Amino acid sequence: MSMSVRVDWDGDDRFKATTGSGFDIVIDKDLQQGPRPMELMLTGLGGCTSVDVVGILRKARQDVVNCVAEIEAERSDEVPSVFTEIHVKFVVSGRKLKPAAVERAVRLSAEQYCSASLMLERGGVKISHSYEIVEVE
């Protein structure tokens, strides 16, 4: 499967990305009109792993109502300022969710399914995970 993105300079430190699927994203180093590029990398990681976790929980017939990935990252002080550590905390809301099912979904995403997470780890980034379950009525 191939993917494409076009990134056009839009003046100053701002760029407009257009995805192959037709979506536009403004990227701005100075945070005037959009997120920084490295924030988008974390966004991609969060989206990739969240899709996995929710999908795995649904297949396990868990009654998931919401899933939030809270991501914190540390970057090197040296140039290039790469990510050195990332922590992903999932807050999963639902009805009678089984902790073992949530733990399994997080683990499977991290170890087998999330392409973004696996690429970052293979590049030397230490990624840790945790989860919290919120019971809803």
C-alpha positions as CSV (number, residue, x, y, z in Angstrom):
1,M,0.0,0.0,0.0
2,S,1.4,3.4,-0.9
3,M,0.6,6.7,0.7
4,S,1.4,10.2,-0.3
5,V,1.5,13.7,1.2
6,R,2.4,17.0,-0.4
7,V,3.8,19.8,1.8
8,D,3.9,23.3,0.3
9,W,5.7,26.3,1.8
10,D,3.1,28.9,2.8
11,G,5.4,31.7,4.0
12,D,7.5,32.3,7.0
13,D,7.8,29.0,9.0
14,R,4.3,27.8,7.9
15,F,3.5,25.0,5.5
16,K,0.3,23.4,4.1
17,A,0.2,19.7,3.9
18,T,-2.3,17.9,1.7
19,T,-2.7,14.2,2.3
20,G,-3.2,11.8,-0.6
21,S,-6.7,11.2,0.9
22,G,-7.5,14.9,0.4
23,F,-7.2,16.5,3.8
24,D,-5.3,19.8,4.5
25,I,-3.2,20.4,7.6
26,V,-1.4,23.7,8.4
27,I,2.0,23.1,10.0
28,D,3.6,26.1,11.7
29,K,6.8,26.2,13.7
30,D,5.7,29.3,15.5
31,L,2.3,27.9,16.4
32,Q,0.4,30.8,14.9
33,Q,-1.9,28.8,12.6
34,G,-1.1,25.1,13.3
35,P,0.8,22.6,15.2
36,R,4.6,21.9,15.0
37,P,5.8,19.0,12.9
38,M,6.8,16.9,16.0
39,E,3.4,17.4,17.5
40,L,1.9,15.9,14.4
41,M,4.2,12.9,14.8
42,L,2.8,12.4,18.3
43,T,-0.7,12.9,16.9
44,G,-0.1,10.2,14.4
45,L,1.1,7.9,17.1
46,G,-1.9,8.6,19.2
47,G,-4.3,8.0,16.3
48,C,-2.6,4.8,15.2
49,T,-2.6,3.2,18.6
50,S,-6.1,4.4,19.6
51,V,-7.5,2.9,16.4
52,D,-5.9,-0.4,17.4
53,V,-7.0,-0.3,21.0
54,V,-10.7,0.5,20.2
55,G,-10.8,-2.1,17.4
56,I,-9.3,-4.8,19.6
57,L,-11.7,-4.0,22.5
58,R,-14.7,-4.1,20.1
59,K,-13.7,-7.4,18.7
60,A,-13.5,-8.7,22.3
61,R,-17.1,-7.5,22.7
62,Q,-16.2,-4.9,25.3
63,D,-18.7,-2.1,25.7
64,V,-16.4,0.9,24.9
65,V,-17.9,4.3,25.1
66,N,-14.8,6.5,24.8
67,C,-11.0,6.1,24.5
68,V,-8.6,9.0,25.1
69,A,-4.8,8.7,24.5
70,E,-2.8,11.2,26.6
71,I,0.7,11.4,25.3
72,E,3.7,12.9,26.9
73,A,7.1,13.0,25.2
74,E,10.7,14.0,26.0
75,R,13.1,15.2,23.3
76,S,16.8,15.3,23.2
77,D,18.5,18.7,24.0
78,E,20.9,18.1,21.2
79,V,20.2,18.7,17.5
80,P,18.5,16.8,16.0
81,S,16.0,17.0,18.9
82,V,14.6,13.5,18.5
83,F,12.1,11.9,20.8
84,T,13.9,9.9,23.5
85,E,10.9,8.8,25.6
86,I,7.2,8.7,25.1
87,H,4.4,7.7,27.5
88,V,1.0,6.8,26.2
89,K,-1.8,6.7,28.8
90,F,-5.2,5.4,27.7
91,V,-8.3,6.5,29.5
92,V,-10.9,4.0,28.4
93,S,-14.5,4.5,29.3
94,G,-17.2,1.9,29.1
95,R,-19.6,-0.5,30.7
96,K,-18.1,-3.4,32.7
97,L,-14.8,-3.3,30.8
98,K,-12.5,-6.2,31.8
99,P,-9.1,-4.9,32.9
100,A,-7.5,-7.9,31.2
101,A,-9.1,-7.0,27.9
102,V,-7.9,-3.4,28.1
103,E,-4.4,-4.5,29.1
104,R,-4.3,-7.0,26.2
105,A,-5.5,-4.3,23.7
106,V,-2.9,-1.9,24.8
107,R,-0.2,-4.6,24.7
108,L,-1.2,-5.9,21.2
109,S,-1.2,-2.4,19.8
110,A,2.2,-1.6,21.2
111,E,3.9,-4.9,20.3
112,Q,2.2,-6.0,17.0
113,Y,-0.1,-3.5,15.3
114,C,0.7,0.2,15.7
115,S,3.1,0.9,12.8
116,A,3.9,4.4,14.2
117,S,4.9,3.0,17.7
118,L,6.9,0.2,16.2
119,M,8.8,2.5,13.9
120,L,9.6,4.9,16.7
121,E,10.8,2.1,19.0
122,R,13.0,0.6,16.3
123,G,14.5,4.1,16.0
124,G,15.5,4.1,19.6
125,V,12.6,5.8,21.3
126,K,11.6,4.3,24.6
127,I,7.8,4.0,24.7
128,S,5.8,3.1,27.7
129,H,2.1,2.6,28.2
130,S,-0.5,2.7,30.9
131,Y,-4.3,2.7,31.1
132,E,-7.1,3.8,33.3
133,I,-10.6,2.4,33.1
134,V,-13.6,4.7,33.8
135,E,-16.9,2.9,34.4
136,V,-20.0,4.7,32.9
137,E,-23.6,3.9,33.2
